[in-house]
């Protein structure tokens, strides 16, 4: 027997929530999330959730503060409706890049957001590819950090079968992530040595590894402005790479990122739907979106049935 669960979705990524519901063969609960005239958030759960195991699907993506408030108020509404357990499912955890003090008199905002979610009444958290693994320790409730790697590995094996592939980390900080992917697809690893001269600008300095004649795969967790990936692709092609494709879990894509990547020398930019793709992404020629709905749906099902989640990645 399938465990009885209720799925509740905010407004951040309705398409993903519906895809997860379809995978689990469990319809989304009727929930009204609206704004008053002064833009206050109002939530009403329009069906009975007393004693239920409830999963709230909400990325805290742009506009991050609005979607975060929606999440907190939905959780509070469920607690006051006597839900047995509330799990916050965050395909994209906003504020994750503020995970330490970069200088004096600065906040650790990801810890603050973790505290807010916990105090709102969440019993556990399910998220995807946290920017830094230690953020799990910011929560005082059970937290599962899923990985999009299995979805990407399957796609890479289909697309690059028989080709000589090189996995490339766009910076030194992403080496662990790139090495793990390279191991999964039995490929070699290269690293881009990058120096940032001014905030918001990146300059590629050197390529560590021989990429000549190889199909290069840049791997990262977040693509925001796209400057780092575009510069890395340019540097790799100058070093003789055959072609460059980028795989990133979270397509934040702020400002003119889509146009920048579309006009770059990247053959393809592959992202997941952890953040709802914009119309610009959908029409761009070199963008492709992988669905993580089956991965998150399976994790939700296993959590509800008290089965192992970590075995998804064995």
DRENTOR-905743 format. One line per 5 residues: their letters; for each residue x negated, y negated, z negated of C-alpha. Coordinates in nm, 3 decimals, padded with zeros to 5 digits. Layout:
a> X/Y/Z ~ ...
***
This chain:
xxxxx> 00.000/00.000/00.000 ~ -00.117/-00.351/00.080 ~ -00.152/-00.579/-00.223 ~ 00.113/-00.851/-00.252 ~ -00.037/-01.192/-00.178
xxxxx> 00.079/-01.542/-00.097 ~ -00.111/-01.763/00.149 ~ -00.081/-02.140/00.114 ~ -00.238/-02.385/00.362 ~ -00.315/-02.754/00.340
xxxxx> -00.347/-02.982/00.643 ~ -00.722/-02.952/00.706 ~ -00.723/-02.649/00.937 ~ -00.375/-02.519/01.005 ~ -00.483/-02.316/01.310
xxxxx> -00.735/-02.114/01.109 ~ -00.484/-02.059/00.828 ~ -00.228/-01.925/01.077 ~ -00.491/-01.695/01.232 ~ -00.583/-01.559/00.886
xxxxx> -00.214/-01.506/00.809 ~ -00.174/-01.319/01.138 ~ -00.474/-01.096/01.058 ~ -00.332/-01.012/00.715 ~ 00.022/-00.974/00.853
xxxxx> 00.139/-01.206/00.577 ~ 00.316/-01.532/00.670 ~ 00.206/-01.862/00.524 ~ 00.413/-01.967/00.224 ~ 00.647/-02.259/00.284
xxxxx> 00.461/-02.557/00.142 ~ 00.518/-02.926/00.204 ~ 00.208/-03.146/00.191 ~ 00.287/-03.507/00.274 ~ 00.189/-03.867/00.201
xxxxx> 00.387/-04.139/00.028 ~ 00.383/-04.488/00.181 ~ 00.075/-04.581/-00.026 ~ -00.100/-04.261/00.097 ~ -00.069/-04.070/-00.230
xxxxx> -00.057/-03.695/-00.170 ~ 00.262/-03.509/-00.260 ~ 00.291/-03.129/-00.263 ~ 00.594/-02.905/-00.302 ~ 00.573/-02.525/-00.293
xxxxx> 00.910/-02.432/-00.145 ~ 00.921/-02.066/-00.241 ~ 00.876/-01.861/-00.556 ~ 00.513/-01.786/-00.651 ~ 00.566/-01.679/-01.014
xxxxx> 00.330/-01.394/-01.097 ~ 00.180/-01.392/-00.745 ~ -00.181/-01.367/-00.628 ~ -00.214/-01.691/-00.428 ~ -00.488/-01.793/-00.182
xxxxx> -00.512/-02.162/-00.087 ~ -00.680/-02.209/00.253 ~ -00.827/-02.559/00.281 ~ -01.157/-02.686/00.424 ~ -01.276/-03.011/00.268
xxxxx> -01.374/-03.149/00.608 ~ -01.313/-03.497/00.753 ~ -01.141/-03.687/00.598 ~ -01.315/-03.509/00.310 ~ -01.159/-03.701/00.022
xxxxx> -00.802/-03.661/00.152 ~ -00.844/-03.287/00.206 ~ -01.012/-03.244/-00.132 ~ -00.720/-03.418/-00.306 ~ -00.474/-03.197/-00.115
xxxxx> -00.660/-02.888/-00.239 ~ -00.664/-03.006/-00.602 ~ -00.294/-03.100/-00.602 ~ -00.190/-02.772/-00.434 ~ -00.383/-02.577/-00.699
xxxxx> -00.217/-02.781/-00.976 ~ 00.128/-02.722/-00.823 ~ 00.064/-02.348/-00.813 ~ -00.055/-02.336/-01.174 ~ 00.257/-02.522/-01.284
xxxxx> 00.464/-02.274/-01.081 ~ 00.323/-01.982/-01.287 ~ 00.111/-01.821/-01.016 ~ -00.078/-01.526/-01.167 ~ -00.409/-01.606/-00.993
xxxxx> -00.515/-01.890/-00.764 ~ -00.810/-01.848/-00.527 ~ -00.942/-02.155/-00.345 ~ -01.050/-02.046/00.004 ~ -01.284/-02.312/00.145
xxxxx> -01.407/-02.214/00.494 ~ -01.612/-02.538/00.478 ~ -01.719/-02.677/00.140 ~ -01.760/-03.053/00.177 ~ -02.014/-03.238/-00.039
xxxxx> -02.240/-02.928/-00.022 ~ -02.531/-03.137/00.106 ~ -02.528/-03.340/-00.217 ~ -02.656/-03.048/-00.423 ~ -02.947/-03.223/-00.599
xxxxx> -03.070/-03.568/-00.698 ~ -03.268/-03.710/-00.402 ~ -03.375/-04.006/-00.614 ~ -03.313/-04.185/-00.942 ~ -02.956/-04.290/-01.034
xxxxx> -02.793/-04.063/-00.773 ~ -02.516/-03.806/-00.830 ~ -02.500/-03.431/-00.776 ~ -02.164/-03.454/-00.603 ~ -02.127/-03.085/-00.517
xxxxx> -02.137/-03.003/-00.891 ~ -01.870/-03.268/-00.954 ~ -01.647/-03.119/-00.681 ~ -01.699/-02.771/-00.826 ~ -01.589/-02.903/-01.167
xxxxx> -01.280/-03.066/-01.013 ~ -01.172/-02.743/-00.841 ~ -01.225/-02.546/-01.162 ~ -01.042/-02.798/-01.382 ~ -00.752/-02.816/-01.136
xxxxx> -00.686/-02.451/-01.219 ~ -00.856/-02.231/-00.958 ~ -00.942/-01.882/-01.088 ~ -01.197/-01.804/-00.819 ~ -01.350/-01.951/-00.502
xxxxx> -01.407/-01.796/-00.161 ~ -01.625/-01.997/00.076 ~ -01.845/-01.957/00.384 ~ -02.215/-02.026/00.444 ~ -02.280/-02.272/00.163
xxxxx> -02.549/-02.525/00.254 ~ -02.745/-02.408/-00.051 ~ -02.684/-02.075/-00.222 ~ -02.735/-02.220/-00.569 ~ -02.404/-02.410/-00.536
xxxxx> -02.239/-02.083/-00.643 ~ -02.391/-02.153/-00.986 ~ -02.214/-02.491/-01.000 ~ -01.885/-02.306/-01.048 ~ -01.796/-02.153/-01.385
xxxxx> -01.554/-01.915/-01.211 ~ -01.626/-01.619/-00.978 ~ -01.745/-01.747/-00.639 ~ -01.794/-01.543/-00.321 ~ -02.014/-01.696/-00.051
xxxxx> -01.936/-01.525/00.279 ~ -02.172/-01.527/00.579 ~ -02.082/-01.593/00.941 ~ -02.391/-01.395/01.050 ~ -02.200/-01.072/01.138
xxxxx> -01.972/-01.270/01.373 ~ -02.271/-01.441/01.535 ~ -02.477/-01.120/01.561 ~ -02.193/-00.945/01.743 ~ -02.164/-01.235/01.988
xxxxx> -02.542/-01.260/02.043 ~ -02.572/-00.886/02.115 ~ -02.296/-00.912/02.374 ~ -02.434/-01.226/02.541 ~ -02.807/-01.156/02.532
xxxxx> -02.815/-00.780/02.593 ~ -03.144/-00.684/02.761 ~ -03.297/-01.031/02.729 ~ -03.613/-01.125/02.544 ~ -03.474/-01.331/02.258
xxxxx> -03.647/-01.559/02.006 ~ -03.460/-01.685/01.698 ~ -03.564/-02.040/01.607 ~ -03.520/-02.231/01.281 ~ -03.471/-02.602/01.358
xxxxx> -03.656/-02.696/01.037 ~ -03.861/-02.537/00.760 ~ -03.562/-02.537/00.523 ~ -03.365/-02.299/00.747 ~ -03.634/-02.030/00.778
xxxxx> -03.465/-01.783/00.540 ~ -03.139/-01.804/00.737 ~ -03.318/-01.767/01.073 ~ -03.533/-01.478/00.950 ~ -03.223/-01.288/00.831
xxxxx> -03.059/-01.328/01.173 ~ -03.379/-01.230/01.356 ~ -03.398/-00.913/01.147 ~ -03.037/-00.823/01.231 ~ -03.094/-00.850/01.609
xxxxx> -03.454/-00.722/01.601 ~ -03.600/-01.043/01.743 ~ -03.905/-01.255/01.669 ~ -03.896/-01.583/01.478 ~ -04.017/-01.933/01.564
xxxxx> -03.999/-02.252/01.357 ~ -03.964/-02.617/01.457 ~ -04.187/-02.842/01.247 ~ -03.984/-03.162/01.220 ~ -04.064/-03.497/01.067
xxxxx> -03.792/-03.752/01.000 ~ -03.935/-04.103/01.040 ~ -03.615/-04.289/00.941 ~ -03.281/-04.171/00.793 ~ -03.053/-04.039/01.066
xxxxx> -03.337/-03.991/01.315 ~ -03.548/-03.680/01.370 ~ -03.865/-03.626/01.567 ~ -03.985/-03.284/01.669 ~ -04.357/-03.250/01.610
xxxxx> -04.458/-02.891/01.675 ~ -04.332/-02.541/01.757 ~ -04.467/-02.257/01.543 ~ -04.447/-01.943/01.756 ~ -04.478/-01.849/02.125
xxxxx> -04.146/-01.920/02.299 ~ -04.268/-01.913/02.660 ~ -04.028/-01.726/02.891 ~ -03.788/-01.638/02.609 ~ -03.418/-01.711/02.552
xxxxx> -03.424/-01.917/02.233 ~ -03.143/-01.917/01.977 ~ -03.139/-02.208/01.733 ~ -02.957/-02.117/01.411 ~ -02.826/-02.355/01.144
xxxxx> -02.540/-02.379/00.894 ~ -02.421/-02.732/00.979 ~ -02.435/-02.943/01.294 ~ -02.357/-03.306/01.212 ~ -02.510/-03.570/01.439
xxxxx> -02.666/-03.304/01.664 ~ -02.993/-03.497/01.693 ~ -03.208/-03.229/01.534 ~ -03.077/-02.953/01.762 ~ -03.102/-03.166/02.079
xxxxx> -03.462/-03.265/01.999 ~ -03.550/-02.906/01.911 ~ -03.405/-02.781/02.241 ~ -03.610/-03.041/02.432 ~ -03.929/-02.937/02.251
xxxxx> -03.865/-02.565/02.308 ~ -03.807/-02.613/02.680 ~ -04.129/-02.818/02.705 ~ -04.310/-02.522/02.550 ~ -04.180/-02.296/02.828
xxxxx> -03.860/-02.150/02.679 ~ -03.632/-02.000/02.943 ~ -03.313/-02.146/02.789 ~ -03.188/-02.268/02.449 ~ -02.857/-02.184/02.282
xxxxx> -02.754/-02.307/01.935 ~ -02.538/-02.121/01.681 ~ -02.402/-02.319/01.383 ~ -02.136/-02.218/01.132 ~ -01.985/-02.558/01.054
xxxxx> -01.922/-02.807/01.335 ~ -01.903/-03.135/01.139 ~ -01.991/-03.323/01.460 ~ -01.964/-03.681/01.334 ~ -01.985/-03.995/01.545
xxxxx> -02.101/-03.931/01.901 ~ -02.234/-03.581/01.830 ~ -02.015/-03.402/02.086 ~ -02.117/-03.638/02.368 ~ -02.483/-03.615/02.261
xxxxx> -02.482/-03.235/02.269 ~ -02.276/-03.218/02.589 ~ -02.538/-03.429/02.771 ~ -02.836/-03.249/02.614 ~ -03.042/-02.961/02.756
xxxxx> -02.874/-02.708/02.526 ~ -02.725/-02.435/02.742 ~ -02.450/-02.373/02.488 ~ -02.345/-02.490/02.140 ~ -02.161/-02.213/01.955
xxxxx> -01.971/-02.303/01.637 ~ -01.704/-02.134/01.424 ~ -01.356/-02.265/01.349 ~ -01.434/-02.324/00.978 ~ -01.362/-02.688/01.067
xxxxx> -01.076/-02.740/01.311 ~ -01.230/-02.821/01.653 ~ -01.139/-03.161/01.795 ~ -01.004/-03.218/02.144 ~ -01.352/-03.341/02.248
xxxxx> -01.499/-03.004/02.147 ~ -01.228/-02.811/02.330 ~ -01.290/-02.990/02.661 ~ -01.672/-03.001/02.640 ~ -01.835/-02.766/02.892
xxxxx> -02.118/-02.635/02.673 ~ -01.922/-02.579/02.350 ~ -01.775/-02.245/02.244 ~ -01.585/-02.158/01.926 ~ -01.599/-01.824/01.743
xxxxx> -01.312/-01.735/01.511 ~ -01.392/-01.646/01.151 ~ -01.026/-01.563/01.074 ~ -01.086/-01.182/01.070 ~ -01.387/-01.224/00.838
xxxxx> -01.205/-01.447/00.589 ~ -00.886/-01.243/00.622 ~ -01.074/-00.924/00.538 ~ -01.241/-01.092/00.239 ~ -00.902/-01.213/00.111
xxxxx> -00.757/-00.863/00.148 ~ -01.048/-00.709/-00.040 ~ -01.029/-00.969/-00.316 ~ -00.657/-00.904/-00.359 ~ -00.710/-00.527/-00.379
xxxxx> -01.012/-00.565/-00.612 ~ -01.239/-00.404/-00.351 ~ -01.600/-00.493/-00.272 ~ -01.653/-00.811/-00.069 ~ -02.032/-00.783/-00.048
xxxx> -02.003/-00.455/00.145 ~ -01.873/-00.662/00.440 ~ -02.235/-00.762/00.502 ~ -02.414/-00.430/00.448
***
